[in-house]
Amino acid sequence: MKRTKLFGLALTVTLALTACGGSGGGSGDAAAPADQNTAKPAGTWASADPALAEELKAAGFTGEIKGATDLTIGMPWAVEENGKPAGLDIDLAEALGDVLGTRIDLQNTSFDSLIPGLAAGRYDVTISAMLDNKKRQEQVDFVDFIIDSSGFVVPTDSDIEDLTLETSCGRTIGVVRGSAEEMYLSEQSTKCEQEGKPAVKLQVFQQLQQGMLAVTSGRIEALCGDSLQNAYLEAKPDSKIKQVGKPINEAPVGMALPKGSKLVPVLQKALQKLVDDGAYIKILEKYGVAHGALTKITVNDARS
């Protein structure tokens, strides 16, 4: 697997009312000296919950939580705007930090390096648009936070009106490296050949922007990505894409953590509090994806 790339910019999301010194991930480092300024302003999305803060401490997290996200994945999830991170993933991280009374130090990491980074102990959690599925659960646990699916987009002037996995044989289709869509299309390509049909001409891109440029310029026939993002991009006034076909493999999107992490139940409770208090739906509404909202926060709830 590809090793984690740190892009040199530690995207520290300032969160919550207070934060202890020391590194995250249950390192047990001592708290910062009393004269060090660790006070944080009131939370943007929620107030700190003392009980959850104690649960976090009991789980071994006495400082910041080490996180990772992919700022090239695009809106509504995460981007870098004017040198600062923005998007649903960023706001969600901030809101969780508010509730837990700490901060999440998010580092910009390529999507295909998120899970390897967790395995190597570089991060405690990834907050990115990662579909929860059974295959990934072999390596990580998920705290699910929204329902999504995969789908195809084509140029607005394309004569393709419908496209499914089954009808993708022989077509030139783009995916982002390490995505669930790469797995779906790779498996489908093998099925195509087994049925005596031409394989999918799969084009794998490191970043979504590269794939979008390829599809809008006509270098590929279609791009397969997550449906919530496809809908967001299609709705933009200057959109050059349209969605075709039905959603593929509806599934929860989740925050990924190392298998058996003691942080899993803490984040699940913190996110449920955001749901119950209304902050969660406000974040989703901000990005036009409230139709994917959960009312009960689940763990490892993949369908397949």
C-alpha positions as CSV (number, residue, x, y, z in Angstrom):
1,M,0.0,0.0,0.0
2,K,1.1,3.5,-0.6
3,R,2.6,5.2,2.4
4,T,0.9,8.3,3.9
5,K,1.9,11.6,2.4
6,L,1.8,14.6,4.7
7,F,1.6,17.7,2.6
8,G,3.5,19.8,5.1
9,L,0.4,21.7,6.3
10,A,-0.9,20.7,9.6
11,L,-4.5,21.7,9.4
12,T,-5.2,22.3,13.0
13,V,-8.9,22.8,13.5
14,T,-9.4,24.8,16.7
15,L,-12.3,23.3,18.6
16,A,-14.2,23.6,21.8
17,L,-13.9,25.3,25.2
18,T,-10.6,23.8,26.5
19,A,-7.9,21.5,25.4
20,C,-5.2,19.8,27.4
21,G,-1.6,19.8,26.2
22,G,0.2,16.7,24.9
23,S,-0.4,14.6,21.8
24,G,-3.5,12.6,21.1
25,G,-4.2,8.9,20.5
26,G,-3.9,8.0,24.2
27,S,-0.2,8.9,24.4
28,G,-0.5,9.7,28.1
29,D,1.6,12.8,27.7
30,A,1.5,15.2,30.6
31,A,-0.8,18.2,30.4
32,A,0.6,21.6,29.3
33,P,2.1,23.9,32.0
34,A,-0.5,26.0,33.8
35,D,0.9,29.2,32.3
36,Q,0.5,28.0,28.8
37,N,-2.6,29.4,27.0
38,T,-4.7,26.4,26.2
39,A,-8.1,28.0,26.6
40,K,-10.3,27.9,23.5
41,P,-13.2,30.2,22.6
42,A,-16.8,28.9,22.9
43,G,-17.6,26.2,20.4
44,T,-19.0,27.2,17.0
45,W,-21.5,24.3,16.8
46,A,-22.0,23.0,20.3
47,S,-21.1,23.3,24.0
48,A,-18.7,20.9,25.6
49,D,-20.2,17.9,27.3
50,P,-18.3,17.2,30.6
51,A,-19.4,13.6,30.7
52,L,-18.1,12.9,27.2
53,A,-14.9,14.7,28.0
54,E,-14.4,12.4,30.9
55,E,-15.1,9.4,28.7
56,L,-12.5,10.6,26.2
57,K,-10.0,10.9,29.0
58,A,-10.9,7.4,30.3
59,A,-10.3,6.0,26.8
60,G,-6.7,7.3,27.0
61,F,-7.0,10.5,25.0
62,T,-5.5,13.3,27.2
63,G,-4.7,15.7,24.4
64,E,-5.7,16.5,20.9
65,I,-7.1,13.8,18.6
66,K,-4.9,13.1,15.6
67,G,-7.0,13.2,12.5
68,A,-6.7,13.1,8.7
69,T,-8.8,14.2,5.8
70,D,-8.3,14.6,2.0
71,L,-8.7,18.3,1.0
72,T,-8.5,17.4,-2.7
73,I,-11.7,15.4,-2.5
74,G,-13.8,18.5,-3.2
75,M,-17.0,20.0,-2.0
76,P,-19.2,19.4,-0.2
77,W,-16.7,17.2,1.7
78,A,-13.4,19.0,2.0
79,V,-11.3,21.6,0.1
80,E,-8.7,24.2,0.8
81,E,-10.0,27.7,0.3
82,N,-7.7,30.7,0.7
83,G,-5.2,28.6,2.6
84,K,-7.8,27.2,5.0
85,P,-9.7,23.9,5.1
86,A,-13.4,24.0,4.5
87,G,-16.3,21.7,3.9
88,L,-18.7,19.3,5.7
89,D,-15.8,17.1,7.0
90,I,-14.1,20.1,8.5
91,D,-17.3,21.4,10.2
92,L,-18.1,18.0,11.5
93,A,-14.6,17.7,13.0
94,E,-15.0,21.1,14.6
95,A,-18.4,20.2,16.1
96,L,-17.1,16.9,17.5
97,G,-14.3,18.8,19.1
98,D,-16.8,21.3,20.6
99,V,-18.7,18.4,22.3
100,L,-15.6,16.6,23.5
101,G,-13.8,19.7,24.8
102,T,-10.7,19.1,22.8
103,R,-9.4,19.7,19.3
104,I,-8.8,17.5,16.2
105,D,-5.6,18.1,14.4
106,L,-6.5,17.3,10.9
107,Q,-3.7,16.6,8.4
108,N,-4.2,16.8,4.7
109,T,-3.6,13.2,3.4
110,S,-4.3,11.6,0.0
111,F,-7.4,9.4,0.1
112,D,-5.6,6.2,-0.7
113,S,-3.3,6.8,2.3
114,L,-6.0,7.3,4.9
115,I,-6.3,3.7,6.0
116,P,-2.6,2.9,5.8
117,G,-2.1,6.0,8.0
118,L,-4.4,4.6,10.6
119,A,-2.7,1.2,10.5
120,A,0.7,2.9,11.0
121,G,-0.6,4.8,14.0
122,R,-0.2,8.2,12.4
123,Y,-3.9,9.1,13.0
124,D,-6.6,8.3,15.5
125,V,-9.4,8.9,13.1
126,T,-10.1,9.9,9.5
127,I,-12.9,12.2,8.7
128,S,-13.4,12.0,5.0
129,A,-16.0,10.8,2.5
130,M,-15.2,7.1,3.0
131,L,-17.9,4.6,2.3
132,D,-18.3,2.0,5.1
133,N,-18.1,-1.5,3.5
134,K,-17.4,-5.0,4.7
135,K,-14.0,-5.1,2.9
136,R,-12.8,-2.0,4.6
137,Q,-14.1,-3.2,7.9
138,E,-11.5,-5.9,7.8
139,Q,-9.0,-3.1,8.4
140,V,-10.8,-0.4,10.3
141,D,-14.0,0.4,12.3
142,F,-16.4,3.0,11.2
143,V,-18.6,5.5,13.0
144,D,-21.1,6.3,10.3
145,F,-22.4,9.8,9.8
146,I,-24.4,10.0,6.6
147,I,-25.9,7.8,3.9
148,D,-24.5,8.0,0.4
149,S,-24.1,5.8,-2.7
150,S,-22.1,5.8,-5.9
151,G,-23.1,7.0,-9.3
152,F,-22.0,8.1,-12.8
153,V,-21.7,11.5,-14.3
154,V,-21.1,12.4,-17.9
155,P,-20.7,15.6,-19.8
156,T,-23.9,17.6,-20.2
157,D,-23.8,17.2,-24.0
158,S,-23.3,13.4,-23.8
159,D,-25.8,11.1,-25.5
160,I,-25.5,8.6,-22.7
161,E,-28.8,8.7,-20.9
162,D,-28.4,5.7,-18.6
163,L,-25.3,3.9,-17.3
164,T,-25.0,1.0,-14.8
165,L,-22.2,-1.3,-13.7
166,E,-23.7,-3.9,-16.0
167,T,-23.6,-1.7,-19.0
168,S,-20.2,-0.2,-18.4
169,C,-18.3,-3.0,-20.3
170,G,-16.1,-1.5,-23.0
171,R,-16.6,2.1,-21.8
172,T,-13.9,4.4,-20.7
173,I,-14.7,5.3,-17.1
174,G,-12.8,7.3,-14.5
175,V,-12.5,6.7,-10.7
176,V,-10.5,8.1,-7.9
177,R,-7.6,5.9,-6.6
178,G,-8.5,4.0,-3.4
179,S,-12.3,4.8,-3.7
180,A,-15.1,2.3,-3.4
181,E,-15.9,3.1,-7.0
182,E,-12.5,1.8,-8.1
183,M,-13.3,-1.5,-6.4
184,Y,-16.8,-1.7,-8.0
185,L,-15.5,-1.0,-11.5
186,S,-12.5,-3.3,-11.2
187,E,-14.8,-6.2,-10.1
188,Q,-17.3,-5.3,-12.9
189,S,-14.5,-5.3,-15.5
190,T,-13.6,-8.9,-14.5
191,K,-17.3,-9.9,-14.9
192,C,-17.4,-8.3,-18.3
193,E,-14.5,-10.4,-19.5
194,Q,-15.9,-13.6,-18.0
195,E,-19.1,-12.9,-20.0
196,G,-17.2,-12.5,-23.2
197,K,-17.6,-8.7,-23.2
198,P,-14.9,-6.1,-23.5
199,A,-13.4,-5.0,-20.2
200,V,-14.1,-1.6,-18.6
201,K,-11.4,0.8,-19.7
202,L,-10.7,2.1,-16.2
203,Q,-8.9,5.4,-15.8
204,V,-7.7,5.9,-12.2
205,F,-7.0,9.4,-11.0
206,Q,-5.2,10.6,-7.9
207,Q,-7.6,13.5,-7.4
208,L,-11.2,14.1,-8.1
209,Q,-10.4,17.4,-10.0
210,Q,-8.3,15.3,-12.5
211,G,-11.2,13.0,-13.1
212,M,-13.7,15.9,-13.5
213,L,-11.4,17.6,-16.0
214,A,-11.1,14.3,-17.9
215,V,-14.8,13.8,-18.2
216,T,-15.8,17.4,-19.0
217,S,-13.0,17.5,-21.7
218,G,-14.3,14.3,-23.2
219,R,-11.1,12.2,-22.5
220,I,-13.3,9.7,-20.7
221,E,-17.0,8.9,-21.2
222,A,-18.0,8.9,-17.6
223,L,-16.8,9.4,-14.0
224,C,-18.0,7.2,-11.2
225,G,-18.0,8.8,-7.8
226,D,-20.2,9.4,-4.7
227,S,-23.8,10.5,-5.4
228,L,-24.0,13.2,-2.8
229,Q,-21.0,14.9,-4.4
230,N,-22.3,14.3,-7.9
231,A,-25.6,16.0,-7.0
232,Y,-23.7,18.9,-5.4
233,L,-21.5,19.5,-8.4
234,E,-24.4,19.0,-10.9
235,A,-26.4,21.8,-9.1
236,K,-23.7,24.4,-9.5
237,P,-24.6,27.2,-12.0
238,D,-21.5,26.5,-14.1
239,S,-21.9,22.7,-14.1
240,K,-20.7,20.8,-17.1
241,I,-21.9,17.4,-15.9
242,K,-25.1,15.5,-15.5
243,Q,-25.9,12.4,-13.5
244,V,-27.0,9.3,-15.4
245,G,-28.3,5.9,-14.1
246,K,-29.5,4.9,-10.7
247,P,-27.6,5.0,-7.4
248,I,-25.2,2.1,-6.9
249,N,-24.8,0.3,-3.5
250,E,-26.3,2.8,-1.1
251,A,-24.2,2.7,2.1
252,P,-23.2,4.7,5.1
253,V,-20.2,7.0,5.0
254,G,-18.2,6.9,8.1
255,M,-15.2,8.2,10.1
256,A,-12.6,5.4,10.1
257,L,-10.6,4.3,13.1
258,P,-8.2,1.5,13.9
259,K,-9.9,-1.8,14.7
260,G,-11.0,-1.9,18.3
261,S,-10.1,1.7,19.0
262,K,-11.5,2.9,22.4
263,L,-12.3,6.2,20.6
264,V,-15.1,4.5,18.6
265,P,-17.9,4.6,21.3
266,V,-16.9,8.1,22.4
267,L,-17.2,9.5,18.9
268,Q,-20.4,7.6,18.4
269,K,-21.9,9.2,21.5
270,A,-20.5,12.7,20.6
271,L,-22.0,12.5,17.1
272,Q,-25.4,11.3,18.5
273,K,-25.4,14.3,20.8
274,L,-24.9,16.6,17.8
275,V,-27.8,14.8,16.1
276,D,-30.1,15.2,19.1
277,D,-29.1,18.8,19.7
278,G,-29.7,19.8,16.1
279,A,-26.1,20.9,15.2
280,Y,-25.6,17.9,12.9
281,I,-28.5,18.7,10.6
282,K,-27.5,22.3,10.4
283,I,-24.1,21.2,9.1
284,L,-25.7,18.9,6.5
285,E,-28.2,21.6,5.5
286,K,-25.3,24.1,5.0
287,Y,-24.0,21.8,2.2
288,G,-27.3,20.7,0.8
289,V,-27.0,17.0,1.8
290,A,-29.6,16.8,4.5
291,H,-31.4,14.1,2.5
292,G,-28.6,11.7,3.6
293,A,-29.0,12.4,7.3
294,L,-29.0,9.7,9.9
295,T,-31.2,9.9,13.0
296,K,-29.3,7.2,14.9
297,I,-25.5,7.1,14.7
298,T,-24.3,3.6,13.9
299,V,-21.0,1.7,14.0
300,N,-19.9,-0.6,11.1
301,D,-23.4,-0.5,9.5
302,A,-22.3,-1.4,6.0
303,R,-24.8,-3.3,3.8
304,S,-22.2,-5.2,1.9
